[in-house]
Amino acid sequence: MLIVAGYIYVDPADLNQFHDDLNALSVATRKRIGNISYSAAIDEPGAGRLLVLERWADERALRAHLEAADTISFVDRWSGRMRSDIRIYDASNERALTEL
């Protein structure tokens, strides 16, 4: 499994429109083969910061999402108006938090 996590930053004045656009993309993304979860939430409105958390079955599924027409369109629409600090983590030992 791959975990994608980090922050996206936009101008606070654009935050609501960005969030709406991202939510529209999320509907299709959650239906994609290999998507386990896909979430974004406004984390710090005054800074225009959103927290992103995704889980994918494998790299092929994540790559297919990144190459999908709607994902490319979203990135193109917001190119130059967003920046991100997002990382990909390989997870090989998934378990419940209560199993610590």
N, C-alpha and C positions, 0 to 999 in steps of 0.2 A: 504494500500500500504506500502511496505517496501522500504526504500532508503538505499543503501549500498554505503558508501563513505569513501575515505581515500587515503593513499599512499602505493605504492609498491616501494621497493628499490632493485636495483641490482647493480652489479659492472658496472661502466660506460662503461667498455670495452665490456660488454655483453648486453648493452642497446638495440642496434638495433636488435639483434637476439631475445631478449626477446619480444620486441615490435612486431616483425614479428610473433612470435609464438602466442602472445596474440591476434593479429588481426585475425589470422586463427581461433582461438577458438571463437572469437567474431561473426564471420559469422554464426556459428551454434547456438550460444547462443541467438542471436537476433530472431531466428525462434522458440525458445522454448515457449511452452504454459506458459502464465503468465509473460513473459518478456515484460516490457514496454519500457525500454531503457537500453543500455549497452555500456559504453564508457570508454576509457582509452586514456590518452594523455601524452606524455613526458612533464614533468613540469620543471625539472631542469636537463639538460643533464649531467653536470659536477658532480652531486651528484648521478646520476643513478636513479632519482626519477620520478615516473609516478603518475599521478592523476587518480583515478578510481571513476566512478560514475555509479551506476546501479539503476534501479527502477523495482520492482517486484510486481505483483498483490497481492501476499500473501506468507506466509512462506512455504507453500507446494511447490509452484513454485520455490522458491529459493532453497529449500532443494533438489528438483529434479535436478536442475542445478548442485549443489555441488556434488551430487552423480552420475552424468552422467559420462560415461566412458571417454569421451574426456576431461572433466574437471579434473578428477582424473589423467589421463595421463599427462596433462599439469603440474599439481602440482607436480607429481612425478618427471617429467623431470627437474623441476627447484628447487626442494627441496634442501635445503642447499645452494642455490645460490641466494635466494631472501628472503626478510623479508617484513612484511607489518604492517601497522597501519591502519586497516580498521574497520569501525563500521557499525552497522545496526541500522536504525532509523525507528520507527513506525510512519507513517504519516496518520492522519485521517481527516485533513482539507485542502485538496489541493485546491489551487485557483491561479489565475494569479497574477503576481507581481503587476500589475496595480490596483489590488483590495485592496491594503493596505490602 
